[in-house]
Amino acid sequence: MLISAGVCFVFYIGTGQQRFRRWGLLILKWALIAAFGFFAVMILERVA
């Protein structure tokens, strides 16, 4: 997901089209949410 967000940002820099920036931020947001959820589960497993 992080690679695809990076590709979207590269396309945004190359073309200047706002849709690539919007997609990159959306993918980045969901990648971070997934990462936080994953690590939260890992921490809860260690505690319990």
C-alpha positions, 0 to 999 in steps of 0.5 A, spaced: 500 500 500 505 504 501 508 503 494 502 504 491 501 511 495 508 513 493 506 511 485 500 516 486 505 521 488 510 520 483 504 521 478 502 527 481 508 530 481 509 528 474 502 530 471 500 535 476 493 532 476 490 533 483 486 526 483 493 522 483 494 526 490 487 525 493 488 517 491 495 517 494 493 521 501 487 516 501 491 510 500 496 512 505 491 514 510 488 507 510 495 504 510 496 507 516 490 505 519 491 498 518 498 498 521 496 501 527 490 496 527 495 490 526 500 493 531 495 494 536 493 487 536 500 485 537 501 489 543 494 486 546 496 479 544 503 480 548 499 483 554 494 478 555 
